Amino acid sequence: MFSGGDYEEVGRWLWNFVTAHAKRENARIEAFVDTSAARAGQSYGARLSLGERSQPPGGEPPIEIAYADAAANRGSLAWCDALAARIRVLARGLATPASAARQPA
């Protein structure tokens, strides 16, 4: 497996990874990975959206992923499995109709 890479390369890999796992829950979910200047070389902020809804919800911080962690661990199956599970839980929350999500269990 591969690890390392510069900030842009790891960012592209991360966007593909987040997109692939989110779309396993619902093909219409879009993934966004923030690599803006404020984060450059330090971290990524991931967010999923479906229509007007997003996970984490607007107003809350995105999923924070440190560049050093992603670069060092993208070749680790355990790390990737944990991140994939986290993404898929958020994606399931988006894929559930809003009215069903508000009903008590």
C-alpha positions as CSV (number, residue, x, y, z in Angstrom):
1,M,0.0,0.0,0.0
2,F,1.1,3.6,-0.4
3,S,1.6,6.4,2.1
4,G,3.1,9.8,1.9
5,G,2.6,12.4,-0.8
6,D,2.5,16.1,-1.0
7,Y,-0.5,18.1,0.3
8,E,-2.3,18.3,-3.1
9,E,-1.8,14.6,-3.9
10,V,-3.1,13.5,-0.5
11,G,-6.0,15.9,-0.9
12,R,-7.0,14.4,-4.3
13,W,-6.8,10.9,-2.8
14,L,-8.9,12.0,0.2
15,W,-11.6,13.5,-2.0
16,N,-11.8,10.3,-4.0
17,F,-11.9,8.2,-0.8
18,V,-14.6,10.3,0.8
19,T,-16.6,10.5,-2.4
20,A,-16.4,6.7,-3.0
21,H,-17.6,5.8,0.5
22,A,-20.4,8.4,0.6
23,K,-21.7,7.3,-2.7
24,R,-22.0,3.7,-1.5
25,E,-24.8,5.0,0.7
26,N,-26.4,7.2,-1.9
27,A,-25.1,8.0,-5.4
28,R,-26.5,11.6,-5.2
29,I,-24.3,12.6,-2.2
30,E,-21.6,15.0,-3.0
31,A,-18.3,15.2,-1.1
32,F,-16.3,18.4,-0.5
33,V,-12.8,18.5,0.9
34,D,-11.6,21.9,1.8
35,T,-8.0,22.7,1.0
36,S,-8.3,26.5,1.2
37,A,-5.3,28.7,2.0
38,A,-6.1,28.7,5.7
39,R,-5.6,24.9,5.7
40,A,-2.8,24.6,3.2
41,G,-0.3,22.0,4.2
42,Q,-1.9,21.4,7.6
43,S,-5.3,19.8,7.3
44,Y,-8.5,19.1,5.3
45,G,-12.1,19.7,6.1
46,A,-14.6,17.2,4.7
47,R,-18.3,17.7,4.4
48,L,-21.0,15.7,2.6
49,S,-24.2,17.2,1.0
50,L,-27.4,16.0,-0.5
51,G,-29.7,18.7,-1.8
52,E,-30.0,21.4,0.8
53,R,-28.7,19.2,3.7
54,S,-25.2,18.6,4.7
55,Q,-23.2,16.5,7.2
56,P,-21.8,17.8,9.4
57,P,-24.7,20.3,9.3
58,G,-24.0,23.9,8.3
59,G,-22.7,26.0,11.2
60,E,-20.8,23.0,12.6
61,P,-17.2,22.4,11.7
62,P,-16.4,19.9,9.0
63,I,-14.7,16.6,9.7
64,E,-11.1,17.5,10.4
65,I,-8.4,15.4,8.9
66,A,-4.8,16.4,9.6
67,Y,-2.5,16.3,6.5
68,A,0.2,14.4,8.4
69,D,-2.3,11.7,9.5
70,A,-3.7,11.3,6.1
71,A,-0.3,11.2,4.4
72,A,1.1,8.7,6.9
73,N,-1.9,6.5,7.1
74,R,-3.6,6.3,3.7
75,G,-1.8,3.0,3.2
76,S,-3.1,1.6,6.5
77,L,-6.2,-0.6,6.1
78,A,-7.2,0.0,9.7
79,W,-7.0,3.8,9.4
80,C,-8.9,3.7,6.1
81,D,-11.5,1.4,7.5
82,A,-12.1,3.7,10.4
83,L,-12.4,6.8,8.2
84,A,-14.7,5.0,5.7
85,A,-17.0,3.9,8.6
86,R,-17.1,7.5,9.8
87,I,-18.0,8.8,6.3
88,R,-20.6,6.2,5.7
89,V,-22.4,7.0,9.0
90,L,-22.6,10.6,8.0
91,A,-23.8,9.6,4.5
92,R,-26.5,7.3,5.9
93,G,-27.8,10.3,7.9
94,L,-28.1,12.3,4.7
95,A,-29.6,9.5,2.8
96,T,-32.4,9.1,5.4
97,P,-35.4,11.3,4.6
98,A,-35.5,14.3,7.0
99,S,-38.9,13.2,8.4
100,A,-37.7,9.7,9.2
101,A,-34.6,11.1,10.9
102,R,-36.8,13.1,13.3
103,Q,-39.0,10.2,14.4
104,P,-38.2,8.6,17.7
105,A,-36.7,5.1,17.6
